[in-house]
Amino acid sequence: MKVAVVGATGLVGSVMLKVLAERKFPVSELIAAASERSVGKTVEFAGRQIPVVSVADAVAAKPAVAIFSAGSSTSKQWAPRFAEVGTFVVDNSSCWRMYPEVPLVVPEVNPDTITPQQRIIANPNCSTIQLMVALRPLQLKYGIKRIVISTYQSVTGTGVKAVQQLLDERAGKPADMAYHHPIDLNCFPHGGDFLPSGYTTEEQKLIDETHKILGDSSIMVSPTVVRVPVMGGHSEAVNVELCTSYELGDIVELLSCTPGICVQDDPSRNIYPMPRMAQHRDEVFVGRLRRDPNLPNALNMWVVSDNLRKGAATNAVQIAELLLQRGLIG
């Protein structure tokens, strides 16, 4: 089938092309679209060089599915245009996530929110995706009352400019600053823009998207987002207060049996999730499982995932696979 990747020349777009090929998604024609300044360049897909076309040309080709990673303004302008010609859009920007009629989908969590009628589907924020995969089995078995989360987010979540800033600083070169501060040998509690509440837009996404994906706005979510000098993936320290009592062994067994989760939890052997080990992999890694010493139904956990793959590209391709499995495309 015809598949378009909008934003194909970007950091996440290039990973989307790689994931489509790795997972052998049935692409008969790959349409690589990007901004006008990139038209005429080429991108690699499945060992072939694919010419980059304009987004307008991609719409005219009427692909079965268009996977977007091109920013909110591009999605706002072009996603409805694709939908008008019958294309299913999987959008990785924040543009459509909180529209009530638009499904916000993590395939392991809420696949049933996808409907044939709604052609635009939103991919959640990278930090939210890995958190939802880890928490959904706990919600189903125990219920969730409150989540306190601190993220340790990779520079790759900001983009190529941030990666280059880190590399240049490490090499002692003058850096084109993606951030307000140096990132090498540093970290800062600032992701996105600050809101009047004192929280940042990245923190507010964790609150709003958790409520929508888990279908429960009564869950209390208290987030802090931190940017760290890491490129392998995002890490999260999560304290979750459950509604009912639990046995720690049951939690370990439950998470170990959940598709998409890899439990790495043997502190005696220094085994726990790390972004260096998660890079280029699609699982959500969970470890450091332990009781909260103060609240009887609360649990501490450490959650790590490659934010470019499961946190963006892989989740989007998995949504496309759901459309295929249900006969909505193909």
C-alpha positions as CSV (number, residue, x, y, z in Angstrom):
1,M,0.0,0.0,0.0
2,K,1.0,3.6,-0.3
3,V,2.5,5.0,2.9
4,A,3.5,8.6,3.4
5,V,6.0,9.8,6.1
6,V,5.6,13.5,6.6
7,G,8.8,15.0,8.1
8,A,10.9,12.2,6.6
9,T,14.1,14.2,6.8
10,G,13.9,14.9,10.5
11,L,15.3,12.9,13.4
12,V,12.1,11.1,14.3
13,G,11.1,10.8,10.6
14,S,14.3,8.9,9.8
15,V,13.6,6.5,12.6
16,M,10.0,6.0,11.3
17,L,11.5,4.9,8.0
18,K,13.8,2.5,9.7
19,V,11.0,1.0,11.9
20,L,8.6,0.6,8.9
21,A,11.3,-1.4,7.1
22,E,12.4,-3.4,10.2
23,R,8.8,-4.4,11.0
24,K,8.1,-5.3,7.4
25,F,5.1,-3.1,7.1
26,P,3.6,-3.8,3.7
27,V,4.7,-0.7,1.8
28,S,4.3,-0.9,-2.0
29,E,5.1,2.8,-2.4
30,L,6.9,5.0,0.2
31,I,6.1,8.7,-0.1
32,A,8.7,10.7,1.7
33,A,7.4,14.3,2.3
34,A,9.0,17.3,3.9
35,S,9.2,21.0,3.8
36,E,9.8,22.8,0.5
37,R,13.5,23.3,1.3
38,S,14.0,19.6,1.5
39,V,12.2,18.7,-1.8
40,G,14.6,17.0,-4.2
41,K,16.7,15.5,-1.5
42,T,16.6,11.8,-0.9
43,V,16.1,9.6,2.2
44,E,16.9,5.9,2.6
45,F,14.2,3.3,3.0
46,A,14.7,-0.4,2.9
47,G,18.1,0.0,1.1
48,R,16.7,2.3,-1.5
49,Q,17.0,6.1,-2.0
50,I,13.6,7.7,-2.0
51,P,13.2,11.3,-3.4
52,V,11.6,13.8,-1.0
53,V,8.4,15.4,-2.3
54,S,6.2,18.3,-1.0
55,V,3.4,17.6,1.4
56,A,0.9,18.8,-1.2
57,D,2.2,16.1,-3.6
58,A,1.9,13.5,-0.9
59,V,-1.7,14.4,-0.4
60,A,-2.3,14.1,-4.1
61,A,-0.9,10.6,-4.1
62,K,-3.8,9.6,-1.7
63,P,-1.8,7.2,0.5
64,A,-3.6,4.7,2.8
65,V,-1.8,6.0,5.8
66,A,0.3,9.1,6.5
67,I,2.6,9.1,9.5
68,F,3.5,12.7,10.6
69,S,6.5,13.9,12.5
70,A,6.7,17.5,11.3
71,G,5.5,19.7,14.1
72,S,2.1,21.0,15.2
73,S,1.7,23.8,12.6
74,T,2.3,21.3,9.8
75,S,-0.1,18.8,11.3
76,K,-2.8,21.4,11.8
77,Q,-2.6,22.5,8.2
78,W,-2.1,19.2,6.4
79,A,-3.6,16.4,8.5
80,P,-7.2,17.4,7.6
81,R,-6.2,17.5,3.9
82,F,-5.0,13.9,4.1
83,A,-8.2,12.9,5.9
84,E,-10.3,14.5,3.3
85,V,-8.9,12.2,0.6
86,G,-9.5,9.1,2.8
87,T,-6.0,8.8,4.3
88,F,-5.6,7.7,8.0
89,V,-3.2,10.1,9.7
90,V,-1.0,9.1,12.6
91,D,0.3,12.3,14.0
92,N,3.3,12.5,16.3
93,S,2.9,16.2,17.2
94,S,1.0,17.7,20.1
95,C,-1.5,19.3,17.8
96,W,-4.5,16.9,18.0
97,R,-3.9,15.0,21.2
98,M,-6.4,16.8,23.4
99,Y,-9.2,17.0,20.8
100,P,-12.0,14.9,22.4
101,E,-12.9,13.2,19.1
102,V,-9.3,12.3,18.3
103,P,-8.0,9.0,19.7
104,L,-4.8,9.3,21.7
105,V,-3.4,5.8,21.3
106,V,-0.8,3.5,22.9
107,P,-1.5,0.2,21.2
108,E,-0.8,-1.9,24.3
109,V,-3.2,0.3,26.4
110,N,-6.2,1.6,24.5
111,P,-6.4,0.2,20.9
112,D,-10.2,0.2,21.0
113,T,-10.4,4.0,20.9
114,I,-9.5,3.8,17.1
115,T,-12.6,4.0,15.0
116,P,-13.2,3.8,11.2
117,Q,-14.8,7.3,11.3
118,Q,-12.0,9.2,12.8
119,R,-9.2,9.5,10.3
120,I,-6.8,11.5,12.5
121,I,-5.1,9.5,15.3
122,A,-2.7,11.2,17.8
123,N,0.6,9.7,19.0
124,P,1.1,10.6,22.6
125,N,4.1,12.4,24.0
126,C,7.2,10.2,24.3
127,S,7.3,10.3,28.1
128,T,3.6,9.5,28.4
129,I,3.9,6.5,26.1
130,Q,6.4,4.6,28.2
131,L,4.6,5.6,31.4
132,M,1.3,4.3,30.1
133,V,2.7,0.9,29.1
134,A,4.2,0.4,32.5
135,L,1.1,1.6,34.5
136,R,-1.8,0.1,32.5
137,P,-1.5,-3.4,33.9
138,L,-1.4,-1.9,37.4
139,Q,-4.5,0.2,36.8
140,L,-6.5,-2.8,35.5
141,K,-5.6,-5.0,38.5
142,Y,-5.3,-2.6,41.4
143,G,-6.6,0.8,40.3
144,I,-4.5,4.0,40.5
145,K,-5.0,6.9,42.9
146,R,-2.0,9.1,42.4
147,I,1.2,9.2,40.3
148,V,4.3,11.3,41.2
149,I,6.8,11.2,38.3
150,S,10.2,12.8,37.6
151,T,11.5,12.3,34.1
152,Y,15.1,12.3,33.0
153,Q,14.8,13.1,29.3
154,S,17.3,12.6,26.5
155,V,18.4,15.4,24.3
156,T,17.1,13.5,21.3
157,G,13.6,14.4,22.4
158,T,14.4,18.1,21.5
159,G,15.9,17.2,18.1
160,V,19.0,17.4,16.0
161,K,20.0,20.8,17.2
162,A,20.1,19.7,20.9
163,V,22.1,16.6,20.0
164,Q,24.6,18.7,18.2
165,Q,24.8,21.1,21.2
166,L,25.7,18.3,23.5
167,L,28.3,16.8,21.1
168,D,29.9,20.3,20.5
169,E,30.0,21.0,24.2
170,R,31.6,17.7,24.9
171,A,34.2,18.4,22.2
172,G,34.9,21.8,23.6
173,K,33.5,23.6,20.5
174,P,31.3,26.6,20.4
175,A,27.7,25.3,20.3
176,D,24.6,26.5,18.6
177,M,22.3,26.6,21.6
178,A,19.1,24.6,21.5
179,Y,18.7,25.2,25.3
180,H,18.9,28.2,27.6
181,H,21.9,26.5,29.4
182,P,24.8,24.1,28.6
183,I,23.6,20.5,28.7
184,D,26.9,18.7,29.0
185,L,27.8,17.8,32.6
186,N,24.5,19.5,33.5
187,C,20.7,18.9,33.9
188,F,17.9,21.3,34.3
189,P,14.2,21.0,35.3
190,H,12.9,22.6,32.1
191,G,11.0,20.8,29.3
192,G,8.9,22.9,27.0
193,D,7.6,26.3,28.0
194,F,6.6,27.5,31.5
195,L,2.9,28.0,32.1
196,P,1.3,30.4,34.6
197,S,0.8,27.4,37.0
198,G,4.6,27.1,37.3
199,Y,4.6,23.8,35.5
200,T,5.9,23.4,31.9
201,T,4.1,22.3,28.8
202,E,5.9,18.9,28.9
203,E,4.7,18.4,32.5
204,Q,1.1,19.4,31.6
205,K,1.2,16.9,28.8
206,L,1.9,14.1,31.3
207,I,-1.1,15.1,33.3
208,D,-3.6,15.6,30.5
209,E,-2.5,12.7,28.4
210,T,-2.5,10.3,31.3
211,H,-6.1,11.2,32.1
212,K,-7.2,10.7,28.5
213,I,-5.3,7.5,27.8
214,L,-6.2,5.8,31.0
215,G,-9.7,7.1,30.8
216,D,-9.7,8.4,34.4
217,S,-9.4,12.1,35.2
218,S,-9.6,11.4,38.9
219,I,-6.0,10.1,38.9
220,M,-3.7,12.7,40.6
221,V,-0.6,13.3,38.6
222,S,2.3,15.3,39.9
223,P,5.2,15.6,37.3
224,T,8.6,17.2,37.1
225,V,10.5,17.1,33.8
226,V,14.3,17.2,33.7
227,R,16.5,17.3,30.7
228,V,19.8,15.3,31.0
229,P,22.9,14.9,28.8
230,V,21.8,11.5,27.5
231,M,21.0,10.3,24.0
232,G,19.8,6.7,24.5
233,G,16.3,7.3,25.8
234,H,14.1,8.8,28.5
235,S,14.1,7.5,32.1
236,E,11.4,8.0,34.7
237,A,11.3,7.7,38.5
238,V,7.6,6.8,39.2
239,N,5.8,6.6,42.5
240,V,2.3,5.2,42.0
241,E,-0.3,4.9,44.8
242,L,-2.6,2.0,44.0
243,C,-6.2,1.8,45.2
244,T,-5.8,-1.6,46.7
245,S,-3.1,-3.6,48.5
246,Y,-0.6,-5.6,46.6
247,E,2.2,-8.1,46.9
248,L,5.5,-7.1,45.3
249,G,6.0,-10.5,43.8
250,D,2.6,-10.2,42.1
251,I,3.6,-6.9,40.6
252,V,6.8,-8.3,39.2
253,E,5.0,-11.3,37.7
254,L,2.3,-9.1,36.2
255,L,4.7,-6.7,34.5
256,S,6.9,-9.6,33.3
257,C,3.9,-11.1,31.5
258,T,2.8,-7.9,29.9
259,P,3.5,-7.5,26.2
260,G,5.9,-4.6,25.5
261,I,7.5,-4.6,28.9
262,C,10.9,-6.0,29.9
263,V,11.5,-6.3,33.6
264,Q,15.2,-5.7,34.6
265,D,15.2,-5.9,38.4
266,D,18.1,-7.6,40.1
267,P,19.9,-4.9,42.1
268,S,22.2,-7.5,43.7
269,R,23.8,-7.9,40.3
270,N,23.5,-4.2,39.4
271,I,20.7,-5.0,36.9
272,Y,18.2,-2.2,36.3
273,P,17.1,-0.3,33.2
274,M,19.4,2.3,31.7
275,P,19.0,4.4,28.5
276,R,22.3,3.0,27.1
277,M,20.8,-0.4,27.1
278,A,17.3,0.7,25.9
279,Q,18.6,2.6,22.8
280,H,17.5,1.1,19.5
281,R,15.0,-1.2,21.2
282,D,11.2,-1.1,21.3
283,E,10.5,-2.4,24.8
284,V,9.6,-0.4,27.9
285,F,12.1,-1.4,30.6
286,V,11.0,-1.5,34.2
287,G,13.1,-2.0,37.3
288,R,13.9,-0.9,40.9
289,L,10.5,-2.2,41.9
290,R,10.1,-1.5,45.6
291,R,7.5,-0.6,48.2
292,D,7.0,3.0,49.2
293,P,8.1,3.0,52.9
294,N,5.5,5.5,53.9
295,L,2.3,4.6,52.0
296,P,1.0,1.0,52.3
297,N,-0.4,0.8,48.7
298,A,2.3,2.8,47.0
299,L,5.1,1.5,44.7
300,N,8.3,3.0,43.4
301,M,9.5,2.0,39.9
302,W,12.1,3.1,37.3
303,V,10.9,3.1,33.7
304,V,13.2,3.6,30.7
305,S,12.6,3.5,26.9
306,D,14.1,4.8,23.7
307,N,12.1,7.9,23.1
308,L,12.7,8.0,19.3
309,R,11.4,4.4,18.9
310,K,8.7,3.4,21.4
311,G,8.3,7.0,22.4
312,A,7.6,8.1,18.8
313,A,8.3,6.1,15.7
314,T,7.5,2.5,16.8
315,N,4.3,3.6,18.6
316,A,3.2,5.3,15.4
317,V,3.9,2.3,13.2
318,Q,2.2,0.0,15.7
319,I,-0.9,2.2,15.3
320,A,-0.6,1.7,11.5
321,E,-0.4,-2.0,12.1
322,L,-3.6,-1.9,14.1
323,L,-5.3,-0.2,11.2
324,L,-4.1,-2.9,8.9
325,Q,-5.1,-5.7,11.3
326,R,-8.6,-4.3,11.5
327,G,-9.0,-4.0,7.7
328,L,-9.2,-0.2,7.8
329,I,-6.3,0.1,5.4
330,G,-4.8,-2.3,2.9
